[in-house]
Amino acid sequence: MTTKIKGGSGRQFAFGSIDLNLIKVLYALAIKGNVTEAGNVLGLSQPTVSHALKRLNG
């Protein structure tokens, strides 16, 4: 099942296509405020977190 929601920019988001593991990265970024610290908390490198953020952005 795919749920589509229209975002503020006019883009539609298909929640069925989001890798839910990326939510952990987004949460760590929101809490820590920067990519390096989020990576440290998650045990990931900064480039890995940056790549995840890019995937979230679409």
Buried (B, 14 or more C-beta within 10 A) or exposed (E): EEEEEEEEEEEEBEEEEBEEEEEBBEEBBEEBEEBEBBBBBBEBEBEBBBEBBEEBEE
